[in-house]
Amino acid sequence: MTNLTPPSELLTRMTERYANGEIPWHHELPPPEVIALAEALPPGRFLDLGSGLGRACIYMAQRGWTCDGVDFVAQATETSRERAEAAGVAERAHFHTASVAALDFLTEPYDLILDVGCLHAQTPEDGEAYARHVKRLLKPGGQYVLFAHLTNETDPDTRQWTTEAEIYHLFLPDLTVERIERGTTTIGESTWASAWFWMRA
Ligand SMILES: C[S@@+](CC[C@H](N)C(=O)[O-])C[C@H]1O[C@@H](n2cnc3c(N)ncnc32)[C@H](O)[C@@H]1O
């Protein structure tokens, strides 16, 4: 996890991004990996950590899932609620303004927990707290699916995200890694490693 950005600085930066409309991750549909989950799994309980403008929760709610999205930017959760209302799924898609490191208010376990682009930006302490909540909130046999940017460990000058070793430290042996798809992400002129992880409780 990055150790360059204290959480309050991250919240300030993300709040400004939403206020300025700088949200390149937002699209109408969730990523294909999430759509594939919706096609493969029967509806159940779904938690999206760092839910942004709610695209994954709204998509899953439209397919019968009961969804909770958590994001610490109030504008993001407010807009998500409006979008869920407009999509007719407000009763099945709930959005909470909270840190992914402080999830004590969630108690009922989930069949599927998703993170597209949130864990990799957390401090080590918040990452540990987040992982404790994921392990607490996942039903036995449930899935945790993570997309994360990865630090280029051979180039210390590049931006610090997280590493596969840090991810395994957080979740293994409680969860089992069933599949990894490694790739790269390009934003503007920068390209870095990234990966999808499918894990099971
Ligand atoms: C890269 S965006 C991805 C949003 C969403 N997952 C998507 O795919 O559309 C990461 C999101 O995580 C949120 N976030 C980052 N750190 C967080 C934290 N500690 N607690 C709650 N939300 C956080 C940001 O506000 C942002 O909306």
The ligand as an ORCA input file, in Angstrom:
! r2SCAN-3c Opt
* xyz 0 1
  C     -10.503      4.324     -8.559
  S     -12.024      4.738     -7.794
  C     -13.017      3.331     -8.307
  C     -14.477      3.481     -8.014
  C     -15.347      2.250     -8.302
  N     -14.816      1.071     -7.626
  C     -15.489      1.991     -9.776
  O     -14.886      1.030    -10.260
  O     -16.195      2.751    -10.450
  C     -11.681      4.381     -6.078
  C     -12.789      4.797     -5.129
  O     -12.415      4.414     -3.804
  C     -12.777      5.446     -2.920
  N     -11.912      5.319     -1.732
  C     -10.565      5.408     -1.672
  N     -10.124      5.218     -0.408
  C     -11.233      4.983      0.347
  C     -11.449      4.723      1.731
  N     -10.422      4.659      2.606
  N     -12.703      4.524      2.159
  C     -13.757      4.588      1.298
  N     -13.629      4.843     -0.020
  C     -12.375      5.037     -0.495
  C     -12.593      6.725     -3.702
  O     -13.360      7.794     -3.179
  C     -13.042      6.292     -5.099
  O     -14.413      6.527     -5.283
*
